[in-house]
Amino acid sequence: MTRQPWSTVDDIRSALQRQWDKGELLRVAAQGAWEPVRVPLRAPSARELAAAFGPVQDWAGALHRAADGGRQPAFGLEVRPVGGRLVGANVVPSAAWFDEPEQVWRLLRVADQVATFQRVLRLGAEAHPALADWVVAHPLRALSHAAVWPKVVATVLWLRATVGTAAYLRQIDVPGVDTKFIEGHRGLLAELLDAVAPGVADETRSPGKDFARRYGFRDKPAMTRLRSLDGTSLFGGLTDVSVRVEELAATTVSARHILVVENEVTFLALPALPGVVAFFGSGFDVLRLGRLPWLLDRDVLYWGDLDTDGFVILDRLRSQLPAVRSVLMDLETLTMHSSQWTTDPKPSRLSLARLTPGEAAVYRTLRDNELGTSVRLEQERVNYAHVASALEQAL
């Protein structure tokens, strides 16, 4: 039998579910300003009433029985007149009304979730007014974090009290909370900390990777690795060292030429070159070299992967070291190693303003797939004899 196209209790529930999924119902309830909710119904027309009088009566009776709900009415029904010469005047349900929030919670079967949400809201309000405001503004997100909410609130309060003190996050003394907890919830914690302590964040840093430094906590020191390519001592007889960037910025090295490479094995396998110190760049971490002021007086060469990211890194490095030169990032090197090409998993489409005309041409070739789809040549795949020759010429 074909189902009649008139609203059922399931349709009413679906309409309310859509409001619940947007957080609207919880938000209104949390603000203590509940207003009756009206759900319009698809009701039979006069023609349908005349053609199917019995089914219409059955439909209306089913809605009235559902609305009655015994001692606790499930919802109220609004009716409107409908009829005609054949069947006379009749009234049919036209809308469902929910005068109390509990009626909605029962129909959606979310009473337990509402009770949990109320506990989350209460705990937030007791801790700080801004936390309660955040819960009201983001009710479903708050509900999704209910299991860890007490720890989240306690962590936010500790962060607020400790922000800017140069403490390590490892020093947190909230029961059950460690740095892994902070790492796993850093986006949420950043939002809440911004709410309870506006203005404390360093807006130049993201709340993700730079969470600690964004809020004035101490983080792992930035390190860089350098190696003398002619055996000359760097520090205390050492030729291959990893040092804090801040300490390296306060000293200097005597080498005239600086070669920056991205791959660690390549860094270790570089040929002997007089007067050259190599830096291990490690992707976008190479930008920490901009903190070394004495590099402005050196001849700095950058050798990155021949892919779009390699040129993005080069472009950004030039924002700090304008005179940096590229090496082994030319079209000849790219085309002569076609058998070594791999696929760039996420090619860049950025516009780069700091490339030379030759570099820009190679970047466009890669970006626009002129030699194939998402071509890349990683530096460790470049022929070693070609590397040695190109470096000797560049230096």
BADO-374596 format. One record per atom (N, C-alpha, C, CB): residue in one letter; x, y, z. Coordinates in steps of 0.001 Angstrom, whole numbers, plus 500000, padded with zeros to 6 digits. Glycine has a CB too. Example, Ala and Ser with C-alpha at 12.3 -4.5 7.8 and 13.67 -1.06 7.14 Angstrom:
2
A513190494310507800;A512300495500507800;A513200496700507800;A511308495527509046;S512850497750507080;S513670498940507140;S512900500030507870;S514084499402505725;
! end
This chain:
395
M500843498802500000;M500000500000500000;M500880501251500000;M499046500004501229;T500557502223499148;T501346503445499050;T501152504318500281;T500972504221497788;R502247504789500839;R502197505626502037;R501596506986501695;R503609505797502648;Q500665507450502525;Q500056508748502307;Q501109509851502536;Q498828508941503247;P501067510927501728;P502099511969501813;P501832512993502911;P502213512682500490;W501242512568504024;W500952513507505108;W501922513262506264;W499475513365505589;S502202514310506991;S503230514249508034;S502889513239509113;S503423515613508661;T503912512514509536;T503791511550510622;T504653512010511799;T504207510126510151;V504595511246512874;V505450511553514021;V506923511491513627;V505167510581515181;D507281510557512750;D508678510474512294;D509090511741511555;D508875509252511383;D508168512319510785;D508484513577510090;D508685514719511090;D507360513939509092;I507848514746512136;I508010515758513181;I509370515596513852;I506873515655514229;R509729514344514154;R511017514071514796;R512171514504513887;R511142512568515142;S512048514256512592;S513119514641511659;S513293516153511609;S512822514105510252;A512187516887511645;A512273518348511631;A512978518862512875;A510876518967511525;L512664518280514023;L513337518675515262;L514799518259515254;L512631518066516469;Q515089517096514655;Q516463516608514608;Q517351517571513833;Q516517515214513977;R516794518157512783;R517582519115512004;R517944520333512850;R516809519555510747;Q517019520778513672;Q517328521903514566;Q518340521488515639;Q516037522431515233;W518196520273516137;W519157519767517128;W520558519697516525;W518728518371517641;D520665519197515302;D521969519031514659;D522661520361514396;D521811518277513359;K521899521445514355;K522496522772514190;K522839523404515546;K521541523688513407;G522453522720516626;G522720523261517951;G521701524283518416;G524067523875517973;E520684524533517602;E519730525596517920;E518935525294519185;E518780525807516756;L518465524058519340;L517615523725520487;L518382523811521800;L517029522325520322;L519594523274521827;L520391523343523047;L520787524782523359;L521640522468522918;R521084525556522323;R521502526940522555;R520369527745523203;R521938527601521227;V519153527577522693;V518014528309523252;V517737527847524678;V516757528119522374;A517787526525524891;A517532525995526233;A518589526485527220;A517504524455526208;A519841526556526773;A520921526990527661;A520758528445528065;A522274526789526990;Q520191529250527201;Q520018530666527487;Q518797530921528365;Q519898531447526193;G518037529850528685;G516873529993529534;G515765530803528915;G517262530604530808;A515718530830527584;A514710531640526892;A513893530770525943;A515378532797526115;W513442529635526454;W512702528699525596;W511398529330525122;W512413527380526348;E511185529226523838;E509920529646523240;E509310528439522545;E510123530837522236;P507990528301522592;P507359527138521952;P507824526967520516;P505840527271521988;V508063525706520161;V508548525364518832;V507373524864517994;V509678524293518905;R507188525429516830;R506111525031515925;R506689524267514746;R505315526263515434;V506158523075514497;V506579522260513360;V505391522132512406;V507092520846513825;P505417522792511248;P504307522688510294;P504143521251509796;P504533523636509101;L502910520856509528;L502603519507509044;L502087519553507611;L501567518826509959;R502434518520506859;R501794518331505560;R500438517665505826;R502698517457504578;A499376518384505563;A498028517904505871;A497238517705504575;A497291518897506811;P496188516862504606;P495394516604503392;P494594517828502981;P494449515421503611;S494446517942501682;S493611519005501129;S492149518569501144;S494058519366499690;A491265519490500784;A489837519159500721;A489584518047499704;A489008520409500360;R490287518101498589;R490102517059497573;R490559515705498107;R490875517413496284;E491711515689498809;E492197514425499373;E491253513921500457;E493616514597499945;L490690514832501227;L489740514440502268;L488518513763501648;L489309515666503099;A488035514315500567;A486869513730499910;A487202512384499278;A486326514682498850;A488405512264498721;A488776511030498027;A489193509921498977;A489892511303497060;A489674510291500185;A490174509273501116;A489779509648502536;A491717509119501002;F488484509760502758;F487997510213504057;F488451509283505189;F486472510307504038;G488368507986504981;G488773507028506006;G490249507119506340;G488447505632505562;P491127507060505336;P492556507190505628;P492913508508506312;P493347507061504353;V492210509597505951;V492487510868506605;V492134510789508079;V491714512005505930;Q490965510165508388;Q490578509998509785;Q491615509160510543;Q489189509341509877;D492093508092509899;D493117507247510536;D494383508051510813;D493449506028509646;W494790508847509830;W496009509660509972;W495873510656511121;W496314510411508659;A494744511378511124;A494517512365512177;A494423511699513542;A493244513164511894;G493770510540513611;G493653509839514890;G494994509398515415;G492747508643514754;A495864508923514519;A497202508495514932;A497997509665515506;A497957507877513746;L497888510850514890;L498607512015515403;L498066512451516762;L498514513172514410;H496720512413516912;H496140512806518193;H496556511844519310;H494612512861518087;R496613510556518993;R497024509589520018;R498487509790520396;R496799508148519523;A499325510075519394;A500743510319519674;A500919511588520493;A501543510420518367;A500122512602520184;A500238513869520896;A499790513746522343;A499427514939520196;D498782512890522596;D498215512769523935;D499278512329524946;D497046511775523928;G499973511247524671;G501099510800525482;G500778510487526919;G502140511810525455;G499534510249527261;G499181509897528639;G499251511106529551;G500102508799529164;R499927510944530726;R499994512037531699;R500945513145531266;R500422511503533049;Q501808512861530289;Q502743513856529778;Q502524514023528279;Q504213513449530080;P501740515027527866;P501476515211526435;P502782515304525657;P500627516474526197;A502862514554524567;A504085514570523758;A504235515891523030;A504082513418522753;F503142516447522573;F503146517747521900;F501705518197521725;F503883517676520518;G501525519449521400;G500198519962521115;G499949519969519621;G500026521363521691;L498692519981519234;L498327519991517825;L497521521239517497;L497531518729517463;E497942521882516444;E497186522990515877;E496358522426514721;E498137524161515396;V495098522841514616;V494240522304513552;V493740523442512683;V493046521508514144;R493294523064511496;R492683524035510585;R491476523383509916;R493714524537509513;P490497524179509534;P489311523613508884;P489589523218507447;P488162524604508927;V488989522139507033;V489086521692505651;V487816520922505343;V490367520816505407;G487352520961504139;G486132520229503789;G485516520767502519;G485121520299504922;G484253520422502301;G483576520835501086;G482161520308501055;G484337520365499864;R481535520407499911;R480141519976499780;R479967518483499983;R479609520361498427;L480975517704499632;L480809516249499703;L480958515710501116;L481810515571498800;V481877516254501915;V482152515686503239;V481842516652504374;V483596515262503326;G481447517886504064;G481148518840505112;G482407519402505749;G480288518198506161;A482205520237506761;A483336520893507428;A484021519924508379;A482867522149508193;N485359519899508305;N486177519061509176;N487408519859509599;N486587517729508461;V488069519382510628;V489355519982511011;V490422518891510952;V489286520631512451;V491620519291510533;V492740518353510455;V493961518996511113;V493047517959508967;P494863518199511671;P496093518749512249;P496920519480511201;P496926517637512885;S497430520654511541;S498240521443510603;S499630521775511143;S497519522727510259;A499833521612512445;A501157521894513032;A501257521218514385;A501402523430513171;A502479520865514757;A502748520331516098;A503441521410516909;A503621519030516036;W503031521545518180;W503607522560519062;W504297521889520251;W502514523543519552;F505474522416520581;F506223521920521736;F506384523092522706;F507631521321521311;D505531523095523715;D505532524205524668;D506658524112525685;D504215524262525387;E507139522911525951;E508194522700526939;E509380521988526296;E507664521887528139;P510603522353526676;P511768521679526076;P511778520181526349;P513056522294526600;E511236519759527510;E511227518334527836;E510451517521526813;E510639518116529215;Q509447518130526181;Q508699517420525143;Q509601517102523949;Q507485518256524686;V510437518058523600;V511382517841522494;V512391516768522874;V512112519156522124;W512929516862524101;W513959515894524503;W513391514467524486;W514509516239525917;R512123514308524929;R511531512961524940;R511351512436523521;R510174512970525674;L510866513288522628;L510628512807521267;L511943512459520566;L509863513863520457;L512973513243520805;L514280512982520182;L515109511959520950;L515063514274520065;R514636511587522138;R515347510630522993;R516757511140523332;R515432509249522297;V516843512409523719;V518139513018524022;V518194513560525450;V518435514139523032;A517297513098526296;A517270513631527664;A518609513441528370;A516160512959528471;D519266512289528163;D520559512048528808;D521619513023528279;D521013510587528576;Q521590513277526972;Q522553514213526397;Q522313515627526909;Q522477514187524868;V521058515997527059;V520748517329527586;V521251517459529019;V519227517602527524;A521047516422529825;A521532516454531199;A523052516584531233;A521089515194531952;T523725515875530329;T525186515983530244;T525588517389529834;T525755514955529246;F524898517941528852;F525197519302528406;F525014520299529543;F524305519688527218;Q523988520137530326;Q523756521048531441;Q524879520982532467;Q522429520731532107;R525429519773532669;R526579519648533582;R527795520368533006;R526916518157533841;V528001520223531689;V529108520915531028;V528947522424531172;V529185520523529536;L527747522904530941;L527485524341531050;L527695524831532480;L526056524661530590;R527213524063533440;R527341524463534839;R528806524527535264;R526574523492535740;L529588523520534858;L531005523505535214;L531735524682534556;L531653522166534794;G531394524978533318;G532004526125532655;G531669527426533349;G531566526192531217;A530396527577533730;A529963528810534393;A530640528980535745;A528445528816534569;E530834527883536464;E531485527961537776;E532956528343537649;E531358526626538513;A533569527954536537;A534994528228536361;A535250529644535851;A535602527221535403;H534476530078534847;H534699531406534256;H533510531744533362;H536044531453533442;P532979532968533442;P531828533337532598;P532080533139531108;P531456534777532846;A533320533373530676;A533622533234529248;A533501531791528782;A535023533754528953;L533768530843529679;L533605529438529317;L532140529101529131;L534224528532530379;A531275529639529976;A529841529423529811;A529364530027528498;A529062530024530992;D529851531214528167;D529476531846526897;D529898530979525721;D530109533243526777;W531097530387525808;W531583529535524720;W530698528296524589;W533057529123524963;V530311527690525694;V529455526507525661;V528120526836524996;V529226525964527085;V527545527978525353;V526269528378524750;V526430528615523254;V525722529647525430;A527552529197522859;A527778529486521437;A528099528233520635;A528906530489521282;H528661527203521285;H529068525977520591;H528528524752521345;H530626525902520464;P527216524612521460;P526650523562522325;P527010522146521922;P525174523683522346;L526991521842520640;L527287520461520227;L528771520145520372;L526845520229518775;R529640521112520112;R531074520889520329;R531349520677521808;R531905522077519795;A530700521487522642;A530877521318524084;A530402519941524521;A530119522410524857;L529269519512523990;L528733518197524341;L529666517086523888;L527350518002523724;S530298517256522731;S531203516217522217;S532451516066523082;S531611516538520782;H532777517093523873;H533951517038524760;H533560516796526215;H534750518334524655;A532329516346526429;A531845516190527801;A532721515256528630;A530423515672527789;A533215514183528022;A533986513195528771;A535275513782529337;A534308512007527884;V535848514769528651;V537116515354529117;V536928516789529600;V538162515319527996;W535690517258529640;W535454518667529966;W536049519097531307;W533979518936529975;P535901518320532379;P536532518755533640;P538036518974533499;P536274517728534733;K538721518081532762;K540152518259532549;K540431519472531672;K540755517008531921;V539587519675530663;V539763520821529773;V539642522122530561;V538727520786528627;V538618522226531384;V538406523443532164;V539576523679533120;V537082523356532948;A539990522627533823;A541110522770534760;A542392523160534030;A541327521465535541;T542591522610532842;T543785522936532057;T543759524387531606;T543898522010530840;V542600524844531157;V542486526236530721;V542782527192531876;V541082526508530153;L542272526875533054;L542525527741534207;L544013527744534575;L541682527285535413;W544670526582534468;W546113526521534755;W546883527321533706;W546614525043534785;L546516527157532452;L547196527904531393;L547018529407531601;L546661527488530008;R545812529810531966;R545541531236532176;R546405531788533306;R544049531462532490;A546580531018534347;A547376531479535483;A548864531464535189;A547092530626536694;T549283530660534215;T550712530445533983;T551205531110532708;T551009528968533926;V550285531568531858;V550663532115530562;V551669533258530729;V549419532605529806;G552679533254529856;G553678534315529869;G554772534167530896;G553018535589530085;T554766533076531649;T555768532905532702;T557010532170532224;T555166532164533864;A557029531787530955;A558146531033530374;A558289529648530988;A559442531803530549;A557202529133531565;A557223527756532062;A557091526791530892;A556089527518533095;Y557535525566531093;Y557287524511530116;Y555904523924530355;Y558375523408530196;L555228523544529279;L553931522884529435;L554074521594530228;L553305522594528065;R555251521009530210;R555511519789530970;R555298520009532466;R556933519298530711;Q555313521242532891;Q555175521543534314;Q553728521584534788;Q555829522854534615;I552781521313533917;I551374521374534302;I551097520390535439;I550463521068533089;D550339520839536436;D550071519991537602;D548574519713537777;D550625520650538866;V547836519687536678;V546415519326536715;V546308517803536752;V545641519915535477;P545603517235537701;P545489515767537789;P544978515150536483;P544552515379538941;G545702514141536019;G545294513418534824;G545624514101533520;G543860513179534873;V546315515230533581;V546638515987532367;V548150516018532173;V546068517432532443;D548575515748530944;D549991515839530598;D550113516538529257;D550660514431530557;T551331516608528732;T551544517323527479;T550842516636526316;T553032517444527190;K550663515314526383;K549941514623525317;K548479515063525291;K550038513094525499;F547905515285526469;F546526515777526526;F546441517161525887;F546017515824527992;I547379518021526220;I547384519369525642;I547563519287524130;I548507520236526272;E548465518436523683;E548697518282522252;E547437517805521543;E549844517305522000;G546730516855522157;G545538516287521528;G544353517226521517;G545153515031522220;H544373518267522356;H543226519177522450;H543649520630522254;H542530519016523805;R544768520847521561;R545317522199521516;R544398523190520799;R546666522177520836;G543658522751519780;G542745523661519105;G541652524157520035;G542130522985517904;L541034523229520773;L539993523585521731;L540572524450522849;L539341522319522315;L541709524053523389;L542324524806524480;L542669526227524033;L543587524087524983;A543122526379522791;A543457527711522290;A542211528588522222;A544116527615520903;E541113528035521724;E539867528804521672;E539437529262523061;E538755527972521031;L539469528342524004;L539001528657525353;L539954529616526064;L538844527374526170;L541249529430525853;L542220530328526480;L542085531735525905;L543659529802526279;D541838531841524615;D541600533156524022;D540350533801524610;D541465533040522498;A539358532963524982;A538112533490525553;A538314533997526984;A537024532408525533;V539043533239527797;V539192533628529205;V540335534614529424;V539418532398530060;A541257534689528463;A542392535612528607;A542637536325527283;A543675534856529065;P541705537162526860;P541861537830525564;P543094538723525546;P540616538657525237;G543782538689524406;G544945539552524237;G546268538955524633;G544750540765524997;V546264537746525218;V547547537185525658;V548256536436524534;V547333536247526845;A547536536073523501;A548132535253522443;A548999536095521522;A547043534547521633;D550065535492521059;D550880536069519990;D550201535683518676;D552393535557520048;E549481536613518070;E548661536295516910;E549484535940515679;E547762537451516594;T550792536155515725;T551619535784514578;T551887534284514544;T552939536548514609;R551534533593515620;R551771532151515688;R550439531414515701;R552608531785516940;S550411530292515024;S549177529510514975;S548968528785516298;S549212528501513805;P547697528488516648;P547435527745517891;P547726526262517742;P545992527936518325;G548164525849516544;G548467524439516333;G549908524136516654;G548160524035514909;K550744524242515650;K552151523865515802;K552868524723516836;K552865523972514468;D552493526015516928;D553204526946517805;D552426527239519075;D553489528241517073;F551661526260519580;F550809526499520743;F551597527074521912;F550126525209521166;A552723526446522260;A553486526886523428;A553967528322523266;A554678525960523665;R554610528613522142;R555155529955521957;R554061530998521747;R556107529968520779;R552911530582521214;R551798531514521028;R551358532109522360;R550617530809520350;Y551450531318523420;Y550973531773524726;Y552104532017525725;Y550012530761525295;G553308532164525241;G554395532566526112;G554987531464526953;G553937533622526988;F554761530195526559;F555396529095527274;F556706528737526576;F554452527861527350;R557571528103527315;R558831527666526728;R558596526411525906;R559892527412527821;D559303526310524798;D559172525170523899;D560551524573523675;D558514525584522546;K560577523439522990;K561881522861522642;K562689523895521871;K561716521551521804;P563962524053522193;P564759525061521484;P564917524695520018;P566138525217522136;A564876525710519169;A565115525482517740;A566573525087517547;A564766526754516895;M566773523974516844;M568122523462516618;M568427523468515121;M568275522030517202;T569679523560514790;T570107523401513414;T571418522621513393;T570265524778512717;R571645521933512285;R572847521104512163;R573724521656511048;R572478519616511887;L575010521747511292;L575936522230510283;L577202521377510268;L576285523703510536;R577829521331509100;R579010520475508924;R580029521180508051;R578622519111508301;S581274521157508486;S582353521720507683;S582687520755506551;S583609522005508554;L582710521250505324;L582985520373504176;L584464520318503813;L582194520836502974;D585310521040504548;D586751520938504281;D587519520488505521;D587297522283503792;G586777520034506550;G587428519532507757;G587859520593508731;G588595518738507387;T587610521857508409;T587977522932509326;T587098522872510577;T587846524312508634;S587703523101511722;S586943523053512973;S585890524157513018;S587887523176514179;L584698523771513465;L583626524746513676;L583676525293515090;L582253524114513402;F583602524379516063;F583641524753517470;F584413523704518239;F582218524918518046;G585484524086518898;G586223523181519763;G586700521917519076;G585385522813520919;G587095522016517821;G587589520851517091;G586493520030516440;G588371519980518008;L585235520409516589;L584122519660516018;L583841520135514601;L582865519803516890;T583548519176513714;T583266519523512320;T581818519255511938;T584183518752511399;D581049518576512778;D579638518258512496;D578873518422513809;D579466516783511904;V578066519479513918;V577435519785515197;V575969520177515007;V578195520910515909;S575174519925516041;S573812520440516135;S573795521425517292;S572754519283516339;V573342522638517031;V573393523690518039;V572066524430518084;V574546524668517750;R571838525110519220;R570663525967519322;R570817527152518374;R570457526454520781;V569725527453517673;V569761528566516720;V570066529870517438;V568427528677515962;E569478530075518616;E569689531327519343;E571151531485519748;E568791531384520585;E571841530363520056;E573253530441520424;E574121530646519189;E573685529173521173;L573704529994518081;L574472530168516847;L574343531595516331;L574003529172515774;A573199532232516602;A573004533613516163;A573964534565516860;A571571534049516418;A574414534193518053;A575292535065518828;A576761534850518519;A575055534856520293;T577057533879517653;T578449533614517288;T578556533696515767;T578928532207517821;T579552533097515194;T579728533113513749;T580623531962513343;T580318534456513274;V580630531662512058;V581584530685511524;V582416531393510465;V580852529416510926;S583627530917510276;S584574531627509400;S584356531332507924;S585990531265509772;A583613530282507589;A583453529896506191;A582775531003505397;A582648528600506081;R583268531223504171;R582695532244503302;R581410531761502641;R583702532658502240;H581352530467502331;H580207529926501590;H579369529025502501;H580687529136500341;I578064529147502389;I577103528329503145;I576230527595502140;I576227529209504123;L576160526269502280;L575333525450501395;L574213524816502220;L576190524352500674;V572974525087501854;V571810524551502564;V571178523446501725;V570771525674502868;V571042522243502325;V570421521116501619;V569279520571502471;V571469519993501311;E568371519838501831;E567146519402502493;E567173517958502980;E566002519576501569;N567966517122502379;N567966515702502701;N569171515373503586;N567986514847501408;E568950514623504673;E570021514377505636;E571134513515505051;E569460513713506877;V570783512474504306;V571821511628503709;V572637512435502710;V571197510391503020;T571959513281501934;T572674514152501004;T573609515080501765;T571685514968500152;F573141515609502883;F573949516474503737;F575226515759504182;F573137516926504963;L575099514475504530;L576246513710505000;L577186513324503862;L575776512466505720;A576624513179502653;A577409512683501522;A577984513786500648;A576564511783500682;L577828515038501030;L578339516132500207;L579848516003500020;L577994517491500842;P580337516350498847;P581790516226498597;P582575517271499380;P582095516367497091;A583864517050499507;A584738518010500178;A584819519282499349;A586152517413500406;L584528520400499966;L584558521685499268;L585238522704500167;L583118522157498876;P586290523330499700;P587040524272500546;P586215525505500877;P588338524692499856;G586303525911502155;G585649527139502580;G584138527069502617;G586049528234501693;V583574525837502734;V582119525685502701;V581635524999503979;V581681524876501452;V580564525530504556;V579851524883505651;V578452524552505161;V579805525792506928;A578030523310505374;A576705522864504938;A575739522909506110;A576768521437504343;F574514523329505830;F573419523312506797;F572388522283506351;F572771524724506942;F571887521528507318;F570784520606507046;F569489521389507227;F570832519338507993;G568779521644506110;G567605522512506143;G566362521876506700;G567316522991504796;S566091520625506357;S564914519903506849;S563615520621506514;S565013519707508350;G563357520779505208;G562081521340504778;G561901522789505197;G560954520518505327;F560689523133505600;F560391524517505942;F561098524968507219;F558899524698506093;D561693524039507962;D562487524423509128;D563713525236508727;D562917523183509904;V564034525235507438;V565176526002506964;V564991527492507263;V565381525780505459;L563742527914507449;L563486529335507675;L564078529838508980;L562006529598507664;R564442528935509878;R565094529364511115;R566460529989510830;R565249528177512076;L567018529748509644;L568312530340509306;L568211531854509219;L568832529772507984;G567000532359509009;G566817533798508975;G567120534466510301;G565424534118508564;R567244533660511377;R567569534223512689;R569076534393512884;R567005533335513792;L569860534026511885;L571328534125511994;L571785535365511230;L572038532828511436;P571971536487511891;P572263537745511187;P573548537709510379;P572341538869512173;W574538536935510825;W575815536919510116;W575722536225508762;W576866536240510962;L574626535518508487;L574466534904507166;L574278535954506067;L573275533946507175;L573880537164506469;L573726538224505471;L575059538593504833;L573098539458506106;D576167538253505511;D577501538559504981;D578151537350504324;D578399539076506090;R577386536290504114;R577937535079503515;R577308534824502146;R577713533871504440;D578002534033501359;D577464533564500083;D576651532310500392;D578614533275499020;V575314532428500384;V574430531332500777;V573824530698499537;V573318531829501731;L574003529379499417;L573417528610498321;L572352527674498884;L574511527806497553;Y571244527597498199;Y570168526700498613;Y569936525645497539;Y568866527490498888;W569959524379497982;W569653523260497087;W568487522489497696;W570909522323496871;G567345522629497086;G566158521924497551;G565689520913496532;G565044522903497859;D564661520172496874;D564064519249495919;D563548520026494719;D562927518434496574;L563621519396493558;L563070520012492356;L561584519668492282;L563828519529491069;D560820520347493124;D559364520242493108;D558813521605493508;D558847519101494072;T557512521757493492;T556948523082493772;T557270523542495188;T555436523067493567;D557264522640496164;D557584523034497533;D559018523524497652;D557355521871498483;G559923522926496884;G561311523370496917;G561423524845496550;G562163522526495971;F560647525270495559;F560689526676495158;F559933527570496143;F560106526840493757;V558897527042496781;V558208527810497825;V559168528092498977;V556952527047498337;I559930527073499379;I560909527256500461;I561966528281500051;I561584525905500825;L562462528160498821;L563459529111498321;L562908530534498358;L563888528742496885;D561678530702497903;D561051532020497889;D560955532592499303;D559656531941497251;R560551531772500270;R560414532252501645;R561772532522502275;R559642531241502487;L562777531698501934;L564118531928502468;L564660533265501977;L565068530785502065;R564318533636500758;R564779534929500220;R564125536112500938;R564482535011498716;S562988535881501589;S562386536976502347;S563249537328503544;S560970536606502805;Q564113536400503965;Q565005536628505093;Q566448536855504645;Q564940535453506051;L566836536144503600;L568195536258503058;L568074536570501567;L569034534935503301;P567895537835501209;P567565538194499820;P568585537738498785;P567412539669499717;A569859537592499178;A570897537279498196;A571129535787497997;A572180537922498606;V570346534924498639;V570567533486498521;V570466533051497061;V569554532710499384;R571381532163496681;R571390531622495314;R570903530179495337;R572815531707494685;S570276529751494259;S569873528350494146;S570907527590493326;S568467528226493503;V570991526298493572;V571889525438492821;V571192524096492591;V573248525249493570;L571419523515491438;L570835522218491083;L569302522248491096;L571336521143492045;M568744523429490815;M567299523574490733;M566933524178489377;M566762524455491897;D567588523669488354;D567431524195486998;D566764523170486095;D568788524604486417;L566344523609484933;L565622522743483996;L566512521618483471;L565080523567482825;E567798521901483265;E568706520864482775;E568792519701483764;E570104521451482525;T568976520018485045;T569036518962486061;T567739518174486095;T569326519557487445;L566621518860485965;L565323518189486002;L565150517239484827;L564199519214486008;T565408517708483620;T565125516887482438;T566114515741482266;T565136517750481196;M567360515915482691;M568333514856482497;M568133513700483488;M569737515419482630;H567225513881484459;H566956512832485440;H565508512339485355;H567253513342486851;S564940512331484170;S563528511957484010;S563232510546484517;S563129512062482547;S564219509660484458;S564005508288484949;S563905508243486467;S565138507372484482;Q564297509342487142;Q564276509390488599;Q563093510198489156;Q565574509979489102;W562229510657488272;W561091511455488721;W560132510625489575;W560350512041487519;T559550511290490546;T558455510698491318;T557264511660491238;T558883510428492824;T556227511364491994;T555008512187491943;T554906513075493172;T553755511298491831;D554679514350492937;D554477515311494022;D553076515095494594;D554662516792493519;P552957514682495871;P551632514369496416;P550729515584496581;P551784513694497739;K551316516775496740;K550495517958496976;K551195519190496385;K550227518151498501;P551171519314495069;P551883520431494438;P551289521787494817;P551862520271492926;S552156522782494909;S551729524137495257;S551201524860494027;S552890524928495882;R550258525777494265;R549742526640493207;R550011528112493539;R548228526400493003;L550882528354494518;L551135529715494965;L551858530542493901;L551948529695496246;S551653531846493965;S552427532770493134;S553654533186493933;S551571534024492702;L554840533039493335;L556096533307494047;L556787534494493397;L557031532055494042;A557032535530494201;A557541536788493650;A559050536948493767;A556878537935494332;R559717536039494489;R561141536242494762;R562039535312493962;R561410536053496227;L561523534630492977;L562333533738492147;L562973534518491009;L561478532582491589;T564149534058490582;T564761534630489396;T563962534176488172;T566262534212489279;P564147534816487014;P563408534384485821;P563606532899485497;P563831535220484630;G564842532414485657;G565087531002485377;G564388530089486367;G566569530721485388;E564454530443487641;E563775529639488663;E562266529668488464;E564130530143490069;A561747530853488130;A560309530983487917;A559849530118486742;A559938532453487672;A560688530012485713;A560324529185484557;A560238527707484952;A561348529373483416;V561176527236485768;V561135525832486222;V559920525612487120;V562445525454486983;Y559663526577487991;Y558497526449488879;Y557208526349488075;Y558420527643489849;R557060527203487051;R555857527140486212;R555766525804485484;R555850528293485194;T556906525301485047;T556922524002484360;T556371522901485257;T558347523647483912;L556777522930486522;L556298521931487483;L554845522194487873;L557187521927488737;R554545523450488167;R553187523800488625;R552141523526487554;R553127525275489034;D552487523810486300;D551518523683485209;D551586522328484507;D551740524783484198;N552370521387485080;N552433520008484568;N552883519941483111;N551075519342484707;E553842520782482749;E554296520818481359;E555104519581480973;E555126522059481123;L555699518912481958;L556486517707481667;L555767516435482103;L557844517787482355;G554608516566482681;G553872515427483216;G553133515861484471;G554823514237483519;T552282515000484966;T551452515352486112;T552246515290487417;T550242514424486190;S552327516425488098;S552922516513489445;S554331515914489493;S552025515798490463;V555169516309488573;V556550515814488522;V557358516390489683;V557215516178487167;R558213515547490263;R559173516031491257;R560457515235491139;R558596515926492692;L561573515884491460;L562875515222491500;L563477515513492871;L563825515715490330;E563522514496493716;E564101514668495041;E565618514728494933;E563667513526495983;Q566235515535495794;Q567662515788495630;Q568517514548495803;Q568103516826496600;E568041513568496592;E568839512361496759;E568846511477495514;E568328511573497935;R568003511807494522;R567949511032493283;R568814511640492165;R566507510922492812;V569443512768492458;V570280513413491452;V571635512714491381;V570460514916491769;N572112512472490174;N573392511793489949;N574516512486490719;N573726511755488444;Y575304511699491446;Y576302512278492345;Y577388513032491584;Y576934511186493195;A577812512507490446;A578830513204489656;A578312514559489182;A579258512348488450;H577032514591488812;H576421515865488401;H576381516835489579;H574989515635487846;V576087516312490777;V576069517152491985;V577427517779492223;V575650516330493215;A578478516944492203;A579820517449492472;A580243518507491454;A580819516302492472;S579923518266490202;S580278519230489161;S579528520540489319;S580002518647487792;A578226520460489593;A577410521669489706;A577825522495490918;A575922521306489802;L578118521822492031;L578535522548493227;L579887523225493018;L578601521601494426;E580805522532492343;E582128523112492095;E581993524375491235;E583060522076491399;Q581130524316490223;Q580938525481489353;Q580262526631490119;Q580090525093488114;A579269526291490940;A578539527328491663;A579407528051492679;A577346526729492357;L580405527350493205;L581257527926494245;L582545528487493681;L581574526891495294;
! end
